[in-house]
């Protein structure tokens, strides 16, 4: 299942859940406005799902314009990392049963794997944003030297 399909499924399901919850509150005599307030958790989850899907869709459309090669490979890693990080950090995936606890552990493991694959490209990615070297900590360049006893000021 692709990330976009999963996101569309989640968004559609969340929208249906939200509409059903609002209807239930209205059947109990609540005003539409108050029913919306009572459904805030689903509204928040729906908004996040919609935003994440829009970002991922835009990213994939931009990625599709890049020719096959090293840049496309890095962009693919970043896309996968974004999609999986969204799943990992959004409690809605567990709350509504889109992701089991076992699958959540597998997602965490994959994010860790992707981090190690992106790591060799980290400085180039940061450089592409034009961030001056002065804003980067020494750990960005050499973790061992930055954390050695000799670098500690007495």
Secondary structure, DSSP 4 states (H G I P E B T S, - for coil): --HHHHHHHHHHHHHHHHHHHHHHHHHTT--HHHHHHHTHHHHHHHHHHHHHHHHHHHHHHHHTTSPSSHHHHHHHHHHHHHHHHHHHH-THHHHTTSS-HHHHHHHHHHHHHHHHHHHTTHHHHHHHTT--GGGS-GGGT-HHHHTSGGGS--
